[in-house]
Amino acid sequence: MEESFLHFIWSFQHFNTRILNTDSGTGIVVINPGFKNTDAGPDFKNAKVKIGEIIWNGNVEIHIHSADWARHNHHIDDAYDNVILHVVWKNDAVVRRKDDTIIPVLELKNIVDEELILNYRQLFRPGNEILCEKFIDNVKPITLLSMMDKVLVERLEHKSEAIFREIALTGNDWEEITWRKLCQNFGFKTNAHPFLELGKSLPLNILKKQAHNLKSIEALLFGQAGFLEESVEDDYFEELVREYDFLKRKYDLNRRIDKHQWKFLRLRPANFPTIRIAQLAAIVANHSNLFSLFTDYDNISDLKKALGTRQSAYWIKHYNFCSESKTELGRLGISSIENILINTAAPILFANGIHKDNEADKEKALMVLSSVKAESNRITKNWKSLGISMKSAFDSQAAIELYNNYCLKKKCLHCNVGAEIISKK
């Protein structure tokens, strides 16, 4: 028996509520079990319980054994003085508040259905990473759907919290945080860190001053990225060096990225950081108001088109300075654009919706994910093998969150699917 299971039993009142009595034989009626307390203090707050003829409002504490009350020093803790009922699996001790008054105890051991306990043990039997996979075929579709909706919102809330932490460092500048998120996303997994550092080293407001001047924007980006440090016999390279030297002094730019931080190994030329920087420069040159680009578009096709802006002529024919490509290098591919929609556009929209208390922006973020093809990775393939549909990024993002924050952490008791499996007759 684990305490988390007792919390589940109490939350859903999974016991025989017709024969409830305290340890002294006084009748109990649970009017409201309260809500789970995620902070320090009693397990459930604002419960409403009728004991005898008196209705009590207060907190409920849950333990496996009554004696755990004293073991945890609750009898000397002011935070537990408002506990109105002590719910335990086994009653083996009298429990008292700090003022020495006795707290009524409800013992669950003999009033919980054995089938519920059996379901619990079967679900948590060691085995696969997704504990419910043997039972998921019998779960109601609406149960899984509601859980997917719930965890997708949780995922976007977690990403929004990260944005709020970072935006505080920019003076609450939504344009700048959008720029940094876009930079980080342009590095994808391999070069995410140096791209983020590049974004931090070169504020967007400087790039905005060079709006529509693609060569100047490229000079600033490649210069800050450390690619203009070496001597290269290439006319375009030398043009960028001269332009960067001028702009660096003009804007007093000091901090830049060490070229050695960039990773080229095992990447196709189309994914080289040099090509990604050129593609990023093209987007900024044509759409310098990035926050508006991600929040004020008329339709998703326009946004995809904007992100697919073609890089400069030099980078269509080169994958590195002096290194010509045998074939023309294309603009940012659709899979990369959709990755940006998932990891930049949707989180920015959702965070802005929270910031402005605007449900329309939150809904827009969900629509972005619904318009993008589902991701294909180990996690989504695992869910698909269980018959779970992955139609769009709405589904795949939810599946990733469910797996990472519930399945891996064995939080089945907090999952709608796990709750149904355990409660099922």
JOWOMO-V166800 format. One record per backbone hydrogen bond with DSSP energy under -1.0 kcal/mol. CO is the residue of the C=O (numbers start at 0). NH is the residue of the N-H. Records with the same first field share a line. If there is no record, write none. Layout:
CO = NH  NH
This chain:
1 = 5
2 = 6
3 = 7
4 = 8
5 = 9
6 = 10
7 = 11
8 = 13
12 = 14
14 = 16
19 = 27
21 = 24
25 = 21
26 = 51
28 = 49
31 = 47
34 = 44
42 = 36
43 = 59
44 = 34
46 = 57
47 = 30  31
48 = 55
49 = 28
50 = 53
53 = 50
55 = 48
57 = 46
58 = 83  84
59 = 43
60 = 86
63 = 89
64 = 67
65 = 68
66 = 70
67 = 71
68 = 73
69 = 72
72 = 75
73 = 76
76 = 79
77 = 80
79 = 82
81 = 58
84 = 60
85 = 105
86 = 62
87 = 107
88 = 108
89 = 65
94 = 102
96 = 99
100 = 96
103 = 85
104 = 22
105 = 87
107 = 110
110 = 15
112 = 116
113 = 117
114 = 118
115 = 119
116 = 120
117 = 121
118 = 122
119 = 123
128 = 130
129 = 132
131 = 134  135
134 = 137
135 = 138
139 = 143
140 = 144
141 = 145
142 = 146
143 = 147
144 = 148
145 = 149
146 = 150
147 = 151
148 = 152
149 = 153
150 = 154
151 = 155
152 = 156
153 = 157
154 = 158
155 = 159
156 = 160
157 = 161
158 = 162
159 = 163
160 = 164
161 = 165
162 = 166
163 = 167
165 = 168
166 = 169  171
172 = 176
173 = 177
174 = 178
175 = 179
176 = 180
177 = 181
178 = 182
179 = 183
180 = 184
181 = 185
184 = 187
186 = 190
190 = 194
191 = 195
192 = 196
193 = 197
194 = 198
195 = 199
196 = 200
202 = 205  206
203 = 207
206 = 209
207 = 210
209 = 212
212 = 216
213 = 217
214 = 218
215 = 219
216 = 220
217 = 221
218 = 222
219 = 223
220 = 224
221 = 226
222 = 225
223 = 256
231 = 233
233 = 237
234 = 238
235 = 239
236 = 240
237 = 241
238 = 242
239 = 243
240 = 244
241 = 245
242 = 246
243 = 247
244 = 248
245 = 249
246 = 250
247 = 252
257 = 260
258 = 261
263 = 266
267 = 270
268 = 271
271 = 275
272 = 276
273 = 277
274 = 278
275 = 279
276 = 280
277 = 281
278 = 282
279 = 283
280 = 284
281 = 285
282 = 286
287 = 289
288 = 292
289 = 293
290 = 294
291 = 295
298 = 302
299 = 303
300 = 304
301 = 305
302 = 306
303 = 307
305 = 308
315 = 328
316 = 324
319 = 322
322 = 318  319
332 = 336
333 = 337
334 = 338
335 = 339
336 = 340
337 = 341
338 = 342
339 = 343  344
340 = 345
343 = 347
344 = 348
345 = 349
346 = 350
347 = 351
348 = 352
349 = 353
350 = 354
351 = 355
352 = 357
357 = 361
358 = 362
359 = 363
360 = 364
361 = 365
362 = 366
363 = 367
364 = 368
365 = 369
366 = 370
368 = 371  392
371 = 392
376 = 380
377 = 381
378 = 382
379 = 383
380 = 384
382 = 385  387
383 = 386
391 = 395
392 = 396
393 = 397
394 = 398
395 = 399
396 = 400
397 = 401
398 = 402
399 = 403
400 = 404
401 = 405  406
402 = 407
405 = 410
406 = 409
410 = 413
411 = 414
414 = 418
415 = 419
416 = 420
417 = 421
418 = 422
419 = 423
